[in-house]
Protein backbone atom coordinates (compact mmCIF):
# COMPACT_ATOMS: atom_id res chain seq x y z
CA UNK A 1 0.00 0.00 0.00
CA UNK A 2 1.26 3.41 -0.95
CA UNK A 3 2.13 5.57 2.08
CA UNK A 4 -0.02 8.32 0.63
CA UNK A 5 -3.09 6.08 0.45
CA UNK A 6 -5.57 6.72 3.28
CA UNK A 7 -5.72 3.79 5.71
CA UNK A 8 -9.49 3.51 5.21
CA UNK A 9 -11.19 3.69 1.85
CA UNK A 10 -14.35 2.27 0.33
CA UNK A 11 -17.01 3.40 -2.04
CA UNK A 12 -19.22 4.45 0.90
CA UNK A 13 -18.97 7.76 2.82
CA UNK A 14 -17.04 7.71 6.07
CA UNK A 15 -19.53 7.51 9.01
CA UNK A 16 -17.15 9.54 11.18
CA UNK A 17 -15.73 12.96 10.46
CA UNK A 18 -13.04 14.86 12.28
CA UNK A 19 -13.90 18.29 13.62
CA UNK A 20 -11.31 20.72 12.31
CA UNK A 21 -11.60 23.10 15.25
CA UNK A 22 -11.18 20.57 18.06
CA UNK A 23 -9.82 17.36 16.58
CA UNK A 24 -12.72 15.44 18.11
CA UNK A 25 -14.51 12.75 16.14
CA UNK A 26 -18.30 13.06 16.20
CA UNK A 27 -20.85 10.80 14.50
CA UNK A 28 -22.21 12.12 11.19
CA UNK A 29 -25.81 11.19 12.00
CA UNK A 30 -28.97 12.52 10.39
CA UNK A 31 -30.27 15.71 12.09
CA UNK A 32 -33.42 13.83 13.10
CA UNK A 33 -31.40 11.48 15.31
CA UNK A 34 -29.56 14.38 16.92
CA UNK A 35 -32.96 15.95 17.65
CA UNK A 36 -34.14 12.72 19.30
CA UNK A 37 -31.02 12.69 21.48
CA UNK A 38 -31.48 16.28 22.65
CA UNK A 39 -35.21 15.78 23.22
CA UNK A 40 -34.25 13.35 25.97
CA UNK A 41 -32.72 16.34 27.78
CA UNK A 42 -35.94 18.36 27.78
CA UNK A 43 -36.21 20.18 31.11
CA UNK A 44 -32.50 19.96 31.95
CA UNK A 45 -31.69 23.62 31.32
CA UNK A 46 -28.04 23.59 32.41
CA UNK A 47 -27.22 20.68 30.10
CA UNK A 48 -29.13 22.19 27.19
CA UNK A 49 -27.25 25.48 27.60
CA UNK A 50 -23.98 23.58 27.29
CA UNK A 51 -25.31 21.77 24.22
CA UNK A 52 -26.21 25.10 22.64
CA UNK A 53 -22.51 26.05 22.74
CA UNK A 54 -21.36 22.86 21.02
CA UNK A 55 -22.18 23.51 17.37
CA UNK A 56 -24.71 25.26 15.15
CA UNK A 57 -26.94 22.21 14.86
CA UNK A 58 -27.11 21.71 18.63
CA UNK A 59 -27.59 25.42 19.23
CA UNK A 60 -30.76 25.33 17.13
CA UNK A 61 -32.08 22.12 18.72
CA UNK A 62 -31.24 23.25 22.27
CA UNK A 63 -32.81 26.68 21.80
CA UNK A 64 -36.07 25.08 20.67
CA UNK A 65 -36.26 23.24 23.99
CA UNK A 66 -34.94 26.07 26.18
CA UNK A 67 -37.39 28.58 24.76
CA UNK A 68 -40.40 26.28 24.59
CA UNK A 69 -41.53 27.85 27.88
CA UNK A 70 -40.80 31.52 28.60
CA UNK A 71 -41.54 33.43 31.82
CA UNK A 72 -41.90 37.20 31.90
CA UNK A 73 -41.45 38.04 35.59
CA UNK A 74 -42.05 41.77 35.87
CA UNK A 75 -40.67 43.59 38.89
CA UNK A 76 -39.97 47.17 39.90
CA UNK A 77 -36.40 46.64 38.69
CA UNK A 78 -36.90 44.62 35.50
CA UNK A 79 -39.00 44.54 32.37
CA UNK A 80 -38.42 41.11 30.74
CA UNK A 81 -40.60 42.01 27.74
CA UNK A 82 -38.13 44.74 26.79
CA UNK A 83 -35.24 42.29 27.05
CA UNK A 84 -37.02 39.61 25.03
CA UNK A 85 -37.93 42.11 22.33
CA UNK A 86 -34.23 42.88 21.87
CA UNK A 87 -33.54 39.14 21.49
CA UNK A 88 -36.26 38.82 18.86
CA UNK A 89 -34.85 41.74 16.89
CA UNK A 90 -31.50 39.93 16.71
CA UNK A 91 -32.93 36.40 16.19
CA UNK A 92 -36.55 36.61 14.99
CA UNK A 93 -36.80 32.83 14.44
CA UNK A 94 -36.77 32.35 18.22
CA UNK A 95 -40.34 33.66 18.37
CA UNK A 96 -41.53 30.42 16.75
CA UNK A 97 -40.05 28.27 19.53
CA UNK A 98 -42.23 29.67 22.33
CA UNK A 99 -45.27 27.50 23.11
CA UNK A 100 -45.88 28.38 26.75
CA UNK A 101 -45.80 31.97 28.03
CA UNK A 102 -46.10 33.05 31.67
CA UNK A 103 -46.66 36.70 32.60
CA UNK A 104 -46.08 37.45 36.28
CA UNK A 105 -46.05 40.60 38.35
CA UNK A 106 -44.41 41.11 41.74
CA UNK A 107 -46.73 44.03 42.50
CA UNK A 108 -44.09 46.56 43.59
CA UNK A 109 -44.18 50.09 42.22
CA UNK A 110 -41.39 51.31 39.96
CA UNK A 111 -39.22 53.86 41.77
CA UNK A 112 -40.37 57.41 41.19
CA UNK A 113 -43.79 56.35 39.86
CA UNK A 114 -47.15 55.22 41.18
CA UNK A 115 -47.33 52.34 38.68
CA UNK A 116 -46.06 48.79 38.40
CA UNK A 117 -43.79 47.62 35.61
CA UNK A 118 -46.66 45.98 33.70
CA UNK A 119 -48.59 49.26 33.75
CA UNK A 120 -45.61 51.09 32.28
CA UNK A 121 -44.73 48.38 29.78
CA UNK A 122 -44.82 49.15 26.04
CA UNK A 123 -43.24 45.94 24.72
CA UNK A 124 -45.99 43.38 25.41
CA UNK A 125 -48.07 44.57 22.40
CA UNK A 126 -45.00 44.04 20.19
CA UNK A 127 -43.83 40.73 21.64
CA UNK A 128 -47.14 38.85 21.94
CA UNK A 129 -48.13 39.03 18.23
CA UNK A 130 -44.70 37.64 17.28
CA UNK A 131 -45.22 34.52 19.41
CA UNK A 132 -47.53 32.84 16.92
CA UNK A 133 -47.09 29.32 18.32
CA UNK A 134 -48.10 30.04 21.91
CA UNK A 135 -50.83 27.59 22.94
CA UNK A 136 -50.41 27.74 26.73
CA UNK A 137 -50.76 31.07 28.55
CA UNK A 138 -50.35 31.70 32.29
CA UNK A 139 -51.20 35.12 33.74
CA UNK A 140 -50.61 36.20 37.32
CA UNK A 141 -49.42 33.70 39.94
CA UNK A 142 -47.21 35.74 42.24
CA UNK A 143 -48.94 39.01 43.04
CA UNK A 144 -52.19 39.40 44.94
CA UNK A 145 -52.64 42.86 43.45
CA UNK A 146 -52.37 42.15 39.73
CA UNK A 147 -55.03 44.10 37.83
CA UNK A 148 -55.55 43.12 34.22
CA UNK A 149 -57.46 46.35 33.58
CA UNK A 150 -54.43 48.43 34.62
CA UNK A 151 -52.49 47.30 31.56
CA UNK A 152 -52.39 49.58 28.57
CA UNK A 153 -55.29 48.95 26.14
CA UNK A 154 -52.83 47.73 23.49
CA UNK A 155 -51.44 45.16 25.95
CA UNK A 156 -54.92 43.93 26.85
CA UNK A 157 -55.80 43.64 23.17
CA UNK A 158 -52.68 41.62 22.38
CA UNK A 159 -53.51 39.18 25.19
CA UNK A 160 -57.11 38.84 24.04
CA UNK A 161 -56.03 38.22 20.46
CA UNK A 162 -53.61 35.42 21.34
CA UNK A 163 -56.39 33.69 23.32
CA UNK A 164 -57.97 32.59 20.04
CA UNK A 165 -55.14 30.07 19.51
CA UNK A 166 -54.80 28.85 23.09
CA UNK A 167 -55.25 25.25 24.15
CA UNK A 168 -54.58 26.08 27.82
CA UNK A 169 -55.27 29.23 29.88
CA UNK A 170 -54.32 29.66 33.55
CA UNK A 171 -55.10 32.81 35.56
CA UNK A 172 -54.04 33.07 39.20
CA UNK A 173 -54.32 35.99 41.66
CA UNK A 174 -55.52 38.51 39.11
CA UNK A 175 -58.34 41.06 39.24
CA UNK A 176 -60.57 42.85 36.77
CA UNK A 177 -60.26 40.52 33.80
CA UNK A 178 -62.77 41.56 31.10
CA UNK A 179 -65.53 39.00 30.59
CA UNK A 180 -65.01 39.54 26.88
CA UNK A 181 -62.00 37.22 27.13
CA UNK A 182 -64.47 34.33 26.89
CA UNK A 183 -65.36 35.48 23.37
CA UNK A 184 -61.85 34.52 22.25
CA UNK A 185 -61.46 31.09 23.87
CA UNK A 186 -62.36 29.10 20.77
CA UNK A 187 -59.87 26.20 20.91
CA UNK A 188 -59.39 25.93 24.65
CA UNK A 189 -58.93 22.47 26.23
CA UNK A 190 -57.57 23.38 29.71
CA UNK A 191 -59.04 26.22 31.79
CA UNK A 192 -57.69 27.03 35.29
CA UNK A 193 -58.79 29.91 37.54
CA UNK A 194 -57.60 30.59 41.08
CA UNK A 195 -58.54 33.82 42.85
CA UNK A 196 -59.69 35.70 39.75
CA UNK A 197 -62.29 38.44 39.45
CA UNK A 198 -63.97 39.46 36.21
CA UNK A 199 -65.63 42.67 35.04
CA UNK A 200 -68.07 43.32 32.25
CA UNK A 201 -67.34 46.15 29.85
CA UNK A 202 -70.69 47.47 28.58
CA UNK A 203 -68.90 49.50 25.90
CA UNK A 204 -67.13 46.48 24.42
CA UNK A 205 -68.34 45.36 21.04
CA UNK A 206 -70.42 42.20 21.30
CA UNK A 207 -68.71 39.23 19.72
CA UNK A 208 -70.31 36.68 17.45
CA UNK A 209 -70.45 33.74 19.86
CA UNK A 210 -69.35 30.54 18.14
CA UNK A 211 -69.85 26.94 19.15
CA UNK A 212 -68.83 25.99 22.73
CA UNK A 213 -65.20 25.26 23.50
CA UNK A 214 -64.01 21.66 23.62
CA UNK A 215 -62.72 22.02 27.17
CA UNK A 216 -61.46 18.77 28.70
CA UNK A 217 -59.95 20.02 31.98
CA UNK A 218 -61.31 22.76 34.24
CA UNK A 219 -60.18 23.91 37.70
CA UNK A 220 -62.10 26.73 39.37
CA UNK A 221 -61.23 28.23 42.76
CA UNK A 222 -62.46 31.66 43.87
CA UNK A 223 -63.65 32.96 40.51
CA UNK A 224 -65.92 35.99 40.82
CA UNK A 225 -67.94 38.52 38.87
CA UNK A 226 -68.30 40.76 41.89
CA UNK A 227 -67.90 40.57 45.65
CA UNK A 228 -71.12 38.58 45.97
CA UNK A 229 -71.55 36.70 42.67
CA UNK A 230 -69.40 33.81 41.47
CA UNK A 231 -68.50 33.00 37.87
CA UNK A 232 -70.78 29.93 37.86
CA UNK A 233 -74.04 31.67 36.79
CA UNK A 234 -72.19 33.32 33.90
CA UNK A 235 -70.75 29.97 32.79
CA UNK A 236 -74.22 28.46 32.94
CA UNK A 237 -75.75 31.27 30.90
CA UNK A 238 -72.93 31.03 28.38
CA UNK A 239 -73.05 27.21 28.31
CA UNK A 240 -69.29 27.35 28.76
CA UNK A 241 -67.55 23.99 29.28
CA UNK A 242 -70.57 21.83 28.53
CA UNK A 243 -70.49 18.19 27.53
CA UNK A 244 -66.78 17.45 27.04
CA UNK A 245 -65.09 17.82 30.45
CA UNK A 246 -62.97 14.85 31.43
CA UNK A 247 -61.46 16.41 34.58
CA UNK A 248 -63.24 18.93 36.82
CA UNK A 249 -61.92 20.45 40.04
CA UNK A 250 -64.40 22.77 41.70
CA UNK A 251 -64.12 24.79 44.92
CA UNK A 252 -67.70 25.80 45.69
CA UNK A 253 -66.80 27.69 48.86
CA UNK A 254 -67.14 31.41 49.49
CA UNK A 255 -63.95 33.30 50.30
CA UNK A 256 -65.94 35.18 52.94
CA UNK A 257 -67.77 33.74 55.94
CA UNK A 258 -71.08 32.88 54.32
CA UNK A 259 -72.29 29.99 52.21
CA UNK A 260 -72.81 30.40 48.47
CA UNK A 261 -76.15 31.84 47.44
CA UNK A 262 -78.69 29.31 46.11
CA UNK A 263 -78.19 30.69 42.58
CA UNK A 264 -74.42 30.22 42.71
CA UNK A 265 -74.73 26.81 44.34
CA UNK A 266 -77.15 25.52 41.72
CA UNK A 267 -75.01 26.92 38.90
CA UNK A 268 -71.96 25.10 40.29
CA UNK A 269 -73.97 21.87 40.46
CA UNK A 270 -75.06 22.49 36.88
CA UNK A 271 -71.44 22.49 35.73
CA UNK A 272 -71.08 18.96 37.11
CA UNK A 273 -74.40 17.65 35.83
CA UNK A 274 -73.79 19.02 32.31
CA UNK A 275 -70.72 16.77 31.97
CA UNK A 276 -71.95 13.55 33.56
CA UNK A 277 -71.30 11.45 30.47
CA UNK A 278 -67.67 12.53 29.95
CA UNK A 279 -66.16 13.05 33.43
CA UNK A 280 -63.29 10.75 34.40
CA UNK A 281 -61.84 12.81 37.29
CA UNK A 282 -63.91 14.86 39.76
CA UNK A 283 -62.60 16.88 42.73
CA UNK A 284 -65.21 18.87 44.67
CA UNK A 285 -64.81 21.10 47.72
CA UNK A 286 -68.26 22.06 48.94
CA UNK A 287 -67.09 24.56 51.57
CA UNK A 288 -63.94 25.86 53.25
CA UNK A 289 -65.34 28.27 55.84
CA UNK A 290 -68.86 27.27 56.80
CA UNK A 291 -70.25 23.82 57.66
CA UNK A 292 -71.70 21.87 54.74
CA UNK A 293 -75.47 22.23 54.49
CA UNK A 294 -76.96 20.53 51.43
CA UNK A 295 -80.27 22.01 50.23
CA UNK A 296 -83.03 19.41 50.70
CA UNK A 297 -80.30 17.04 51.90
CA UNK A 298 -79.48 16.20 48.26
CA UNK A 299 -75.92 15.29 47.17
CA UNK A 300 -73.99 17.67 44.94
CA UNK A 301 -73.46 14.88 42.42
CA UNK A 302 -74.80 11.39 41.74
CA UNK A 303 -72.10 8.79 41.09
CA UNK A 304 -74.54 6.42 39.41
CA UNK A 305 -74.88 8.93 36.54
CA UNK A 306 -71.16 9.05 35.67
CA UNK A 307 -70.28 5.92 33.66
CA UNK A 308 -66.69 6.98 32.86
CA UNK A 309 -65.69 8.32 36.29
CA UNK A 310 -62.43 6.79 37.56
CA UNK A 311 -61.21 9.09 40.35
CA UNK A 312 -63.18 11.36 42.64
CA UNK A 313 -62.64 13.30 45.85
CA UNK A 314 -64.95 15.31 48.09
CA UNK A 315 -64.23 17.86 50.82
CA UNK A 316 -66.12 20.23 53.08
CA UNK A 317 -66.33 21.69 56.56
CA UNK A 318 -67.68 19.48 59.36
CA UNK A 319 -67.96 22.25 61.94
CA UNK A 320 -66.60 25.73 62.61
CA UNK A 321 -66.20 27.41 65.98
CA UNK A 322 -65.84 30.81 64.29
CA UNK A 323 -69.47 30.89 63.19
CA UNK A 324 -72.76 30.67 65.00
CA UNK A 325 -74.27 28.15 62.60
CA UNK A 326 -76.51 25.45 64.03
CA UNK A 327 -76.13 22.28 61.95
CA UNK A 328 -77.35 19.87 64.58
CA UNK A 329 -75.35 16.84 65.70
CA UNK A 330 -72.28 15.99 63.62
CA UNK A 331 -72.70 12.72 61.77
CA UNK A 332 -71.03 13.53 58.42
CA UNK A 333 -74.32 12.84 56.67
CA UNK A 334 -73.31 14.96 53.68
CA UNK A 335 -70.53 12.47 52.94
CA UNK A 336 -72.93 9.56 53.35
CA UNK A 337 -75.40 11.12 50.85
CA UNK A 338 -72.74 10.90 48.13
CA UNK A 339 -71.53 7.41 49.01
CA UNK A 340 -75.10 6.14 48.78
CA UNK A 341 -75.13 6.98 45.06
CA UNK A 342 -72.36 4.47 44.18
CA UNK A 343 -74.02 1.96 41.82
CA UNK A 344 -73.60 -1.79 42.19
CA UNK A 345 -70.76 -3.20 40.13
CA UNK A 346 -69.01 0.17 39.70
CA UNK A 347 -65.27 0.36 40.36
CA UNK A 348 -63.04 3.41 40.79
CA UNK A 349 -59.28 3.89 40.71
CA UNK A 350 -59.40 6.14 43.78
CA UNK A 351 -61.82 7.73 46.25
CA UNK A 352 -60.67 10.46 48.67
CA UNK A 353 -62.75 12.15 51.38
CA UNK A 354 -61.51 15.40 52.99
CA UNK A 355 -63.72 16.56 55.91
CA UNK A 356 -62.49 19.75 57.61
CA UNK A 357 -62.77 20.57 61.33
CA UNK A 358 -62.35 24.24 62.29
CA UNK A 359 -62.19 24.10 66.07
CA UNK A 360 -61.52 20.83 67.87
CA UNK A 361 -63.91 21.63 70.72
CA UNK A 362 -66.77 21.32 68.24
CA UNK A 363 -66.47 17.52 68.07
CA UNK A 364 -67.01 16.60 71.70
CA UNK A 365 -69.45 13.80 72.56
CA UNK A 366 -72.33 16.21 73.17
CA UNK A 367 -72.09 17.41 69.55
CA UNK A 368 -71.72 14.04 67.79
CA UNK A 369 -74.31 11.87 66.09
CA UNK A 370 -72.96 8.43 67.00
CA UNK A 371 -75.43 6.62 64.76
CA UNK A 372 -74.54 8.82 61.80
CA UNK A 373 -70.81 8.20 62.23
CA UNK A 374 -71.43 4.46 62.51
CA UNK A 375 -73.54 4.53 59.34
CA UNK A 376 -70.85 6.42 57.43
CA UNK A 377 -68.23 3.90 58.51
CA UNK A 378 -70.41 0.97 57.42
CA UNK A 379 -70.96 2.60 54.01
CA UNK A 380 -67.21 2.99 53.54
CA UNK A 381 -66.43 -0.59 54.59
CA UNK A 382 -69.32 -2.31 52.80
CA UNK A 383 -69.79 -0.14 49.71
CA UNK A 384 -66.72 1.99 49.02
CA UNK A 385 -63.76 -0.29 49.76
CA UNK A 386 -65.00 -3.12 47.48
CA UNK A 387 -65.50 -0.56 44.71
CA UNK A 388 -62.10 1.18 44.61
CA UNK A 389 -58.40 0.41 44.23
CA UNK A 390 -57.44 3.22 46.63
CA UNK A 391 -59.37 4.89 49.45
CA UNK A 392 -58.46 7.53 52.01
CA UNK A 393 -60.32 9.75 54.44
CA UNK A 394 -58.25 12.67 55.69
CA UNK A 395 -59.52 15.07 58.34
CA UNK A 396 -58.14 18.59 57.94
CA UNK A 397 -58.05 20.08 61.47
CA UNK A 398 -57.46 23.59 62.73
CA UNK A 399 -57.57 24.78 66.32
CA UNK A 400 -55.69 27.65 67.91
CA UNK A 401 -55.09 25.62 71.07
CA UNK A 402 -55.08 21.85 70.58
CA UNK A 403 -56.03 19.52 67.70
CA UNK A 404 -55.56 16.26 69.60
CA UNK A 405 -59.13 16.07 71.04
CA UNK A 406 -60.66 16.08 67.54
CA UNK A 407 -58.32 13.33 66.40
CA UNK A 408 -59.11 11.20 69.43
CA UNK A 409 -62.85 11.61 68.89
CA UNK A 410 -62.68 10.52 65.25
CA UNK A 411 -60.48 7.55 66.10
CA UNK A 412 -62.89 6.51 68.85
CA UNK A 413 -66.04 6.76 66.75
CA UNK A 414 -64.58 5.42 63.48
CA UNK A 415 -62.72 2.42 64.97
CA UNK A 416 -62.85 0.16 61.91
CA UNK A 417 -61.34 2.78 59.65
CA UNK A 418 -58.67 3.42 62.27
CA UNK A 419 -57.82 -0.30 62.53
CA UNK A 420 -57.59 -0.59 58.73
CA UNK A 421 -55.15 2.36 58.59
CA UNK A 422 -57.53 4.44 56.45
CA UNK A 423 -57.99 7.32 58.90
CA UNK A 424 -55.58 10.22 58.36
CA UNK A 425 -55.16 13.69 59.82
CA UNK A 426 -53.56 16.90 58.59
CA UNK A 427 -53.26 20.21 60.42
CA UNK A 428 -53.54 23.70 58.94
N, C-alpha and C positions, 0 to 999 in steps of 0.2 A: 504494500500500500504506500502510495506517495505520501510524504510527510505533510504535503499541503492539502491532502484530502481530509475533509472533516471526519471525525471518528464516527459520526452517526449520519447515515444518509439513506433515504428511501423515497419512493414516489409520493409519500403522504406528508402533510405538514407536521412539523414538530409540535407535540402537545405542550411543550414547555418553552417559555421564552425568557430571556434574561433581561431584567430591568437595567437599562443603561445608567440610571441615576444612582442605583444602590447596589447593583450586582446581585440582588436577590432573584431567585427563580420563583415565579408565581404561575399557577395554572392558567392556561388560555382557555377558560370555560365560556360558554355562551352567557350573555348578560342576564338571561332569565335565571340561570343557576346561581349567579352571584346575588340576584335579588332575593331568591329563596333563602340563601344563607343569611343575609342581613335581616330578613323578616323575622328570623328566629331571635333577633336581638331587640325586637320591638319592646319599648318600655325601659330599656337599659341605656339611659341618656349618656352617661359617662363613656360607655363603650362606643356608642354610635358617634359621639363627638370625635373620638380617636379615629374611627373608621372614615369619617368625613375628611380627615387630613391625609389619608393614605394615597388616594389617586382620584382622578376626575370621575370615574365611574362610581366609586364608593361615596364620593362627596354627594353626588346626585341621589343615590339610593338612600344614604343616611339622612339627608335633609328631608326627604319625603316622609320618613318616619319621625324625625325630630319635630317637624313642623305640622304634623298631622293634628296635634292639639296645641292651641295657642291660648295663653292667659294674659289678658290686659288687666293688670292690677294697678288701678289708679290710686295715687296717694297725693298728699300735699306737696311732696318733693319730686314726683315723677309722673310723666305722661307717656305711657307705653305706646299709645297710638301714634304719637309723633315719631317715636323711635322706629316703630314698625313701618311707618310710611317711608322713612328714609331707606330702609332695607328694600322695600318694594321698588323704589325708584332705581336702585342699583341692580336688583335682580327680580324683575317683574314675574318671572315664572314661579317664584316661591308662593305667590298668591294662590296658585292652583293646588298646592299641597295641603292647605288648611281645611280640615273637615269638622273640627270641633273648636268653637270659640267661646271663651269665658270672659265676661266683662265684670270686674269687681271694683268696689269703691270702699276705701277705708273710712270715709266720712269726715276726715279732717279738712279744715279750711286752708286754702293756699295763703301763705303769708302775705299780708298787705291787702287781702281781699275779704269779702264776705261770701265767697263761693268755693265749692269743691272743685277738684281738678276736672271731673266729668262735666260740670257746668261750664267751665271755661274752654273745654276741648273743642277744637275745630277740625281734627283729623279723622274722627270716627266717620263722618259722612263721605270721606275720600277712601278710607280703608275698606269699609264694609262692602261697597259695591264691587271691589276688586276680588273679594273672597267668594268667588262664584260656586265653589264646591262645598261650602259650609252646610252641613245637614244637622248639626247638633249645636245648639246655642244655650249657654248658661248665663243668666243675668243676676247679679246681686251676690249673695252668699256671705260676705263678711260684715257689711255695715247694716246696722239696724235703722239707719236714717238715709236710705238710698231712694231718692224720689225720681222716678222715671220722667215725670212731667217737668222736672227742673232742667233736663237736657235741652239743648238747642233744638228747635223744630226740625232742622235738617238731620240731626242725629236721630231723633225719634223716627223720622220718615225712613231713614236708611235701615233701622232695625225692623220696622214694620215690613219693609219691602223684602228683606231677606227671609222673613218668616214664611213666605210662600213656598220656599224650597226645603223647609226644615222637616226632618223626620223626628227630631227630639227637641223639646223646649223645656228648660228648667228655670224657674224664677224663685229666688229665696231672699227673704228679708228686703222686700222692695215695695214701695208705696206708689199710689197714683198711676197705675198702669192703665192706659186707655182701653176700654172694652172693645174698641174697634180692632184690637189686635186679633180677636177671634175671627174677623173677616178674612184674615190672611193665612190662617192655619189650614191649608188645603191638603197637605200630604202628611200631616203629623201622625206619628205612631206612638210616641212616648210624651206624656204631658205630666210635669211635676211642679206643684206649687207648695211653698212652705212660707207662711207669714207674708202674704201678698194682698194688697188692697187694690181695687180697681175703681176707675171713675168713668162716667159716661160723658162724652163730649157732644152736646146737642147740636153743635155747629159743624160736626164732622159729616162729610158726605156719606150717605147710606150706601153700603156696598151691595152688590148683587150676590146674595147668599147662594152658594153652590151646594152640592150634595154634602152630607155629613162626612167628617173626617173618619179615616179608618184607624182610629186610635186603638192600640192593643194594650198599652200600659198607662195607668193613671194613678198618681199619688197626690192627694189633696189634704193639706193641713193648714188651718187658719187662712182661708181664702175668703175675702170679704168685698162686698160692694159698698158698704158703709159700716159705721160702728155697730149697727144692729142687724144688718142683713148679710147673710152669707152668699157665696157664689152659686150655691146649689139651685135656687129658683131660676137664676139666669140660665144655667146649663139646661135645666128642664125645659124652659121656654124655647131655648135655641135647639133643643134636641142634640146637644153636643155630647159626643162619646157614646152614642147609642148602638147597641147590637153587636159590637166587635171586640169589646174589652176581654182580654185574657187574664190580666192582672189588675186588681183594684185595691188600693190602700186608701182608707177613708177615715179621717179623724173628725167625728161629728160633734166634738166638744166645742163649747164657747170659751174664748180666751178670757172672758170675764168670769163672774161668779153666778151666772144664771144659766139655766138649761136653754137649748135652742128653742126658738119659737116653733109652734106646730107646723107652720109653712116651711121653714127651713128643714125641720126634721123629716117631713114627708118628701121633700124634694131630694134629700140625701138618700132616703130609702128608694126613691124612684130610680136613682142612678144605679143601684144594685139590681133592682128588679128588671130594668131595661136591658140587662146583659146576662140574664140567667142562663141562656143557652150557650154562651161562649166562655164564661169565667172558669179559669183553672186555678187561680190564686186569689184569695180574698183575705184582707186584713182590715178589721173594723175596730175602731175605738169609739165607743158610744159616748163616753164622757171622761173628762180629766179633772174636773173641779167639783161637780155636784154628783150626788148619788144617782145611779141609773134608775129611771122611772119610765117604763115602757107604756105608751098610751094603750089602753084597753088590754094591757098585759100581753100584747102580741110581740113576737120576735121581730127583730130588724130584718132578718132574712130567713128563708125556708130552704134548708139543705136538700130537701127532697126534690126541689125544682132546678137543681144545678147538676146536670148529668156529667159534665166534664170536670167538675171541681176536684182538685187533687190536694191542695193545701189551704187551710184556713185558720185564722186566729181571731180572737175576740177579747176585747178589754173594756173596762169601765170601772167607775168608782163604786165601792161597796158602801162606804160611809165617809162622812166628813165632819170633823169637829169644828170646822170654821163656819159652818152654815147651820142655821136653825131650820132644817128640812126634816120633817117627820116622814120616814119611809117604813115605819113599822119595824117588826123584828127582822133581823138579818138572816136570810136563808139562802141567798144567792139564786133566787128564783129566776132572775133574768138570764143567768147562764143556763139553767135547766130548760127554759123555754126554747132555746136554740138547739140544745142537745136532743130534745124530743123530736125534732124534725128530721133526724138522720134516718133515711129509709133503710129497710131491710136489704141486706146483700151489698150495700154500698161500702167501698173501701177508699180510704184517703192515705196519702203519703205522710201527712202530718196534721196534727190538731194541737193548737196552743191556746190556753186560756190565761188572761192577764187581769185578774181582779185587783183593784187598788184600794188600799186602806189609808185614809188621811186622818190619823189620830187613833192610836192604839187603844185608848180608853173607850172607844166606841164599839168594841167587840167583846165586852164582858158578858158573862152568862145572862144577865138581865136583858141584854139587847139581842140575843141570838135565838133564832128559830131552829131548834135542834132537829125537828122533823124535816125541815127544809134542807138542812145541811146533809142529813142522812140520805135523803132522796137524791140530792145532787151526786153524792158519792156513789150510790147504787147505779145511777145512770152512766157515770163514767166507767165503772167497772164492768157493767153488764152490756152497755151499748156502744161506748166509745172505744175502749181498748180493743175489742175484737174487730173494730172497723178501721183501724189505723196502724201504720207502721211505726209512727212516733207520736207520743203524747206527752204534754207537760202542762202543769198548772203552776204559774208563778205569781205569788202575791207581791205586789209592789207596796211597800209600807213606808209611811212617813209619820214621825212623831217628834216633837221638839224635845221630849224628855227620854222616852224609852220605847223601843219597838218590840222588845222581848215578849211582853204580855200578849200582843196580837199573834205572834208566831206560836206561842204556847197554846192559845185558844184554838187556832186552826189545826194544829197537830192533834189536839185532844179530840176535836169533833170531826176530823177527817182521818181516822186512824188507819183505814185500809190504804188510802193513798200514801200516807206517811210510811207504812210498812213496805209498800212497793217501791219506794224511792221516787215517787212522782210529784211530791210536794216540794216546791222551791220558794225561796224568799229573796227579794232584792230590796235594798233601802235607797231612798232618794238621797 
